[in-house]
């Protein structure tokens, strides 16, 4: 039976993730996932597509603070109980969202550590959880789904066997294999044949008491070329070139890896490493 092998939370969009043994499943994603985001001082949201050096900043959570730590060792602490934060509007992939600005000190630290973006200073925003950013219903199967600052869906699920197949092809072509961190998943599973996730409708765990609907194949971008420890790009074409040649989602042109998903179980629950799950295939499979 397939098993959950990795769980990763990314508190700040495009910064380094936190590997955990268990996590709370909520409609917007794993608790705290993509609850913060970087923008420039004009309000444009910034990711590793624009600023690969964001990958070199670790974002860790405790019960009362968010801690940002640069790979060179310098850290900045943000209280989760901060008061008097400025409310701001921000746009993410065409969606108008509400957020709170974490202040000038956080902005100064981020700008110094990354060098800013195109001459502009950076800001750190916290998603306003009173606001709902609705997932595009054309990809859903009747469920309600919303998310915070993720690109478009609450969850991203990937498969170990799919990565193994990709790395076999990369090695065959003379390129270096890539780690799963390049794809920034929330949930990694093993025990599925390579790329079977693209034919799955739903996964469900009686052990964990949760259900997740796999709704949209994830088309990958240049973030997959970024070393997620250093923020450095060593090879600009891979793994995107090989994924495109592999045609992992027949009928769709491009580099696809992993599935965007939504939570179907109303009670949420806790997902844990080692959880076993079963699945159903899409009707045409």
N, C-alpha and C positions, 0 to 999 in steps of 0.2 A: 504494500500500500504506500502511496506517496507520502512524504514527510516534509515538514517545515525545517529548513536548515539554517536560515539567516533571517534576522529581523533588524531593520535599520530605520532610525528616525533622523530626519534632517530638520532640526529646529529652525535654521535659517536657510532659506532657499539658496542653493548653489554653494553653500559651505560644506565642510566635511561632515559626514554623518556619524551617528552614535549607534554602534552595534549593541543590542540588548538581548536578554534571554526571554523576556516577555514584554508585552505591550498591550495597552488598552485600545480596543477597536472602537472608534467613534465614527459617526457618519462622515465628518470631514476628513477622516484618515486616522492613522495611528496618533494617539494623543500627543500634541505639541508639534506634529509634523508640519513643516512649512508654515509655522505661525509667525515667522519674521521674514523680512525681505529687504534687500538693499535697493536703494534708488539713487539716482544722481540728484543734485539740488534743484533740478527742474521737475522732478517727479517721475522720470523715466525709470522703469524697473530694470535692474542690472542682474545678469546671470553670468555663468562661466562662458557663455557664448560671446559676451562682450569683454569680460574680465576674468581670464582663466585663473588668475592669482587668488581668487576667492576660495579655491579648493584648498589652499594652504592654511586656511583658518578653521580651527576646530570649534564647534559650538556644542557645549556641554550644559546639561541641566541638573540643578539640584532642586530641593523642595522650595527654595526661595529666590533662586537667581539663575540667570543665563550667563554663562561664562564663555567669552570668546578668547581663544588663545591662538596666536600666530605660530607657525612652525618654527620661527626663530626664538620663541619662548615668551614673548611679551603677551600679557593678558589684560582683558577688560571685563568688568563685572556689571551686570544690569539686574536690578531688583525686579522680581516678578510682581511686586506690590507697588510699583512706581505710581505716584499720584501726580496730578496736574500735567499730564502729558497732552500735547496738542493733538487734536483730532484733525485728520487730513483725508482727502480723497486721493485714490491712486488707481491707475488703470493697469490691468494685467490681461494681456492678449484680448483686448477689446472689452473686458468686463470692468465695470466701475465698482470699486471696492472702498470700504471704509477702514481706516487704520489709525494707529497712534504713533506719533514720532517719538523715538526714544531719546531725543535731546542732542544738544550740541557736543557734549563730551564724547558720546558714542560716535557721532558723525566725524569728529576730529580724529579719533583713534582709527576708524575704518579708512579714512582718506589717507592718513599717514602710512598705514600698513600696506595699502594697495596702490598708492600713487594717484588715486582718483580715476576718473574716466573722461578722456578727451578734454582735460583741463577743468573739469567740474568736480566739486566736492561730492562726497557720498553721504547718504542718510540711512538710518536703520528704522524700519517701520514694523510695528506689531499689529497683526490682523485684529480687527474689532470683531470679537466672537458673537456680538449681538447682530451682526450682519450675515446674511447668507449669500454666498456666491454659488449660483445654481449651475450644475453640470448640464451640458447640452443634451436635451431629452431625446434627440434623434438617435443617440447611441444606446439609450437605456431600454429596458424591457418592462416599463410600467412603474419601476420604483422611483422614489424621490432620492436625489443625490446632490450633495453640495460639498464644497471643498474650501480651503483657505487659499494660500498662495502657490499651491502646486500648479503645474502648467494647465491641467484641465480636469483631472480626476483625483479622487481621494487616495487611491492605492495604485502602486505599480508592482506587478508580480512577474518574476523571472524564474527560469529553470536552469539548474546545474547542468543537465544533459544538453541543453541548447548551447550553453557556453562552451561545453566540451567540444561539440560539433563545430562551432565557429572557430575555436582555437586550433582544431585539427586542420581546418582549411587555411587559416592564417599561416601556420607552420609550413604547410605544403607550398604556399606561395612565397616563402622566404621571409615572412614578417614575424614579429614577436607576438606571442599570445598575450591576451589582455585579461585582467582580473575582473570579477563581477562588479567591483566598485565603479568601473567606468560607466555602468548603466544605471547607477543610482536607484536600485530597487528598494521598496519597503519590505517585501516578502520574497524570499528565495525558497524554492522547493526542489526536492530531488525525487527520483522515482518515476518521472514522466519521460516517455521517449522524446527525443529531441524535437522541439517545436510543436509538440502536441498541444501546448497551451493555446496555440492559435485556433484550435478547433473546439476548445472547451467553453461551455456555456456558464457553468457554475461549479465552484468547489464548496464542499461542506465538510465540517468536522463534527462528528458526534462527540468526540473527545473534548473539543473546545466549545461546542455549542454555537458555532457561528457559520454563516454562509456569505460567500463573496461571489458577485457576478462579474465575469470577465467580459468586458464590453467593447474594447477598441484596441487593436494592435498599435504598439507604440513606435512611431516613426522617429528614428534617431537622428541626432544632429552632431555638431562638432564637439559637444561636451564629451562624447565618447573617446575623443582623441586626447583629452586632458588627463595627465597623471593626477590622480585624486589625492596624492600625498603632497606633491610639490607645486601643482598648478602649472607645470611645464608641458608643452606639446612637443613630443619627440618625432612623431610621424603624423603628418596632416591628413593622409588619405585613409588610414586604417583605424578602426575596423569597418568604416563605412563602405569602402569599396567592396570588400569581401562580402559583407552582409547583402549589399545590393545584388551581387552576382549570385548569391545563394538563393535569392527569390524565396525568402522564408514565409511570405504570405502571398501565395499565388493569386494573381489578379490585381495586386497592388504593387506599383513600381516604387522602389526606394529601399532604404536600409531599415528593416523592421526587427525589433528585438524586445520581447516582453509584452505583457498585456496590461492595459489600464483597467481598473476594476472599481466597483462600488460595493458598499456594504448592504447586504440583503436582510440580515438578521436584525430585527428591531432592538433587541436587547444588547447588541454589541458584544461585550464579553472580553475575555483575555485570550490573546493568541500567544503561544509559547513555542520555543524551539522543541522539536521532537513531536509536535502535534501531527497525528496522522489524519489524512483526509481522503475523501472520495470525490468523484466529479461526474458531471453529466456533459455529454457532447452537444454541440449545436444540432438543431433538428435535421439539417441537411447532411449530417455526418452519421 
